[in-house]
Amino acid sequence: MRWRSAGGALARVIVVWAVSTLTMLVLAGILPDFRLQSADGDSVTRIGLTAAWGAGAFGLLTALVWPVIVRALLLVPALVLGLLVFFLNGSLLLMALSLVPDGRGAVAPETAVVVAAVMSAVASATSTALAVRDDEAYRRRLYRLADRRRRRGPASGAGGRAAAPALVVLQLDGVGYEELRRAAGTGLMPTVAAWLDDGHRVTSWRTDWSSQTGASQLGILHGSNFDVPAFRWYEKDTREVMVCNRPTCAAELQRRAVARTGDGGLLTLDGAGRGNLFSGGADQLALVLSVSARRGRANRSRAGYFAYFSDPANAVRTAVSFVAEVVREIGQSVRARIGKVTPRVARGGLYPLIRAFATVIERDVVVAAVIGDILAGRAVVYADLVAYDEVAHHSGPRGRDTDRVLARLDRSLALIARVAEHAPRPYRFVLLSDHGQSPGETFLARYGLTLKDLVRAGCGLPVSRRVGRTPSGAEARAAVLAALHRPEETGEDRPVRGTDPVVLASGNLGLISFPDVPGRASRAWIERAHPALLPTLANHPGIGFLLVDGEVLGPGGAVARLDVPGEAEELLAAFGPGAADAVRRTDTFPHVADVMVNSAYDADTGAVHAFEEQIGSHGGLGGAQGHAFLMWPTELSEPGPRLVGAEAVHAVLRRWLRETDGPQVPLTTPQDRRREGGSSGILPSVGVHAPDESR
């Protein structure tokens, strides 16, 4: 068997070498600045031998020298490294051709970049095709990778016994519960459907009022999202705007959560975080925003970038996919404009590039990092795949654009699951989302003015005739800047000056703060200072309700005090069960805005009106945005009755980690037990999901 395996491996090397040689010959015949013969000319045989020599030398340099170069450049920003790959690869080709005897190989530097990229892509495609045709070769490669990582750090249990099952938690950002059921049921996500048919169950969990990644992921990873009223909000004590996807703000929010819980996070013991806003206490990090502002070794994403860029063909494939995604977005945008599709938002400028980063580069690096974590046998991995959320903001939660993204995400899940079959320990896969997406025409498109315009009019302040717009791709934009080591955005970063009201938008949730009023402004003060403001807002058809100083204000003068049982529940009934409790909790936050504004919600269509330029939005109450999902293997215990809030999901994940081989995170505190079984996190039991209900 050994000689047969060795013979097969040798045959594959020869085939790849031969294909690379032919590729080099073709390129030499096409490109004017690339030659494989002496100035006096050579025979066909001699030219072929020169090509074989050059292809072999390039292959050896790529295999031996390339990983060393990439490891030395891990401090380079991610996107810069991705671009630098092409030039370094071209340099390796120049070195390879310099080794050809008698100087018969020569190429212009700019042409070398093209030749190296094509040859890497062809060699990688050939190797992949051969591996697909030979499952045994594919498995052997995975076993070699797993053995190599096991030698670096064994994953065996105490006393040498087999390692306990580990946990991989994959967050499908923005995919709501009903959307997941639809995608699985229609065959759009066959991997998810197969899991549900064979050992997984799924349930819905209800988000907090702030139904957005910052609040949800902070609660899931760190056990507390207290005092996170929205995606962005104004803090009077510092006179600064906090934004969840700004690295310095993410780091501060993580610090506050750790201080409140007294625990480092869900991933503190042999954990890895990939593509997240927060670290969860993990030591192994890649594309994690809360640490992206750091410099030096503290921000070296070894497992992420090295696993991905150690193969130069990855950069070529990603570059091709990136360009294809940009073209796809431009085509979809043009089709929507020509077809006069409504609702519709602007998708020009840098948005096609930002979308391609989220759906291609970030996805590829995160998936590669997770594969590396699995082969390393890590105890727990948490990764966020943001592609669907980014596309849904601009294309809507359901349609051809988002369906294609879901299908590609499903293929990523299938790849990760296939690799896990060869891991040094068994893995259990948990899928979840941080929120859903609610469709709807924007507030600006529907009513011709922004929330800020409406507030200024209600305060008797001049209203600008020039309509301001929220930049497209605002969430993914922060990830792009972080990858470039330019994590701070301008505009919102500067401290607020003056006395004009600060108006911020987080999906269909708006926040109004009066910076010159210490602490929280009372309703009485607002009515004295700006008597027309609250009636103007509460009676606007695009606004559902307001939260002001412990009271909920609705249209037609409706008022409900949060401390009077039943009043808020009646006024907010249209927003679904638990809406009053979510508002009541937010009312206790130290940094809650003076006026919290939730857009109107149409229960028949599920539509809301985002105060940002998004036709698929989340951040407030109303519709699918508040219904995320949690999917788990039946080997794990039931999550319990219906889950409410991200902190309750954190408690469930902690319990599942403890069910493996003893505690994987610190033991529960009384606060944890209250979250798991108390009234703050769980609604009364509604029954256990039967297997045939899981789809």
BELSULBEL-V562814 format. One record per run of one state. SS is the DSSP state (2 for helix, 1 for strand, 0 for the rest). FROM is the first residue (numbers start at 1). TO is the last residue. If there is no record, write none. Layout:
ss from to
SS FROM TO
SS FROM TO
This chain:
ss from to
0 1 1
2 2 30
0 31 33
1 34 35
0 36 43
2 44 64
0 65 65
2 66 72
0 73 77
2 78 98
0 99 100
2 101 103
0 104 105
1 106 107
0 108 108
2 109 133
0 134 134
2 135 152
0 153 157
2 158 160
0 161 165
1 166 172
0 173 176
2 177 185
0 186 189
2 190 197
0 198 199
1 200 206
0 207 212
2 213 222
0 223 231
1 232 235
0 236 239
1 240 243
0 244 246
2 247 261
0 262 270
1 271 274
0 275 283
1 284 286
0 287 288
2 289 291
0 292 295
2 296 299
0 300 301
2 302 309
0 310 311
2 312 338
0 339 350
2 351 376
0 377 379
1 380 385
0 386 386
2 387 395
0 396 399
2 400 420
0 421 426
1 427 432
0 433 437
1 438 439
0 440 442
2 443 447
0 448 450
2 451 458
0 459 473
2 474 483
0 484 501
1 502 506
0 507 508
1 509 513
0 514 522
2 523 529
0 530 532
2 533 538
0 539 542
1 543 548
0 549 550
1 551 553
0 554 554
2 555 557
0 558 558
1 559 561
0 562 566
2 567 571
0 572 572
2 573 575
0 576 578
2 579 586
0 587 594
1 595 599
0 600 600
1 601 602
0 603 606
1 607 608
0 609 615
1 616 617
0 618 622
2 623 626
1 627 633
0 634 642
1 643 644
0 645 645
2 646 658
0 659 669
2 670 677
0 678 681
1 682 682
0 683 690
2 691 693
0 694 695
